Amino acid sequence: MRASLIQMAVNEGESADSRRSRAGALVREQSGSDLVVLPELWPVGAFDYQRFEAEAEPVDGPTCAELSKAARDAGVWLHGGSIVERAPDGRMYNTTLVLDPAGELVATYRKIHRFGFDEGEAVMMGAGTDLVTVPVPDLTLGLTTCYDLRFPELYRGLVDAGATALVVSAGWPARRRAHWRLLAQARAVENQAYVLALACAGEHAGVELAGHSMVVDPWGEVLAEAGPDEEVLVVDLDPAKVADTREQFPALKDRVLGLGVPGRPRA
């Protein structure tokens, strides 16, 4: 499977409509890939909290419409990053959209762990409750967003639900770039799964973004890593490597804690 990770620059001064059009064009350029991934909250900016209310939209709003056309034109599975979702009850969520090659919206994921320590996203947005996996050709994607990366139990739950590739769509800050790299590799090693970790580039709301998107294999090897600026990573994934790694080093079979605990979340 060929995956394209579009590390978009999210800078001050570009409107959401302009960025939607640019994202659609970037997706169309990846027509030779099977899967295309966009970063977290790219239409508005993950740290631009003051714009969340004005830019909130339903899951079938203008961002989904643009992504639907782009996925259909390119003939790709499209992980559309996330949007500020305005739910029917008026609540906002940080919500991921996944579309199939026909442009149909096939899955959504509301970010479970909200960042902000009682400020920003943590108080403005509702928390998701559901673990979400999406089967694509030869792999099953486990969906996560940015701050989720710090919570390994979420990834264990996704692996239990059959995930073989863990997608982390993020707007990670540059000042914690070392954590980004460390945690992405850790999630790959401990779950013996591919990790597709995609961050934004650029700067908005006074925050420099990390860039340095990466693809990590089930043994923890970084197969490709971007720099700090807008860039597209194109990586070929071998789906058999997940099963081979788990068979050759069957650490997941030795798990004890967390198994059979009542109330444990399931996809």
Secondary structure, 3 states (H helix, E strand, C coil): CEEEEEECECCCCCCHHHHHHHHHHHHHCCCCCCEEECCCCCCCCCCCHHHHHHHCECCCCHHHHHHHHHHHHHCCEEEEEEEEEECCCCCEEEEEEEECCCCCEEEEEECCCCCCCCCCHHHHECCCCCCCEEEECCEEEEEEEHHHHHCHHHHHHHHHCCCCEEEEEECCEHHHHHHHHHHHHHHHHHHCCEEEEEECECEECCEEECCCCEEECCCCCEEEECCCCCEEEEEECCCHHHHHHHHHCCHHHHCCCCCCCCCCCCC
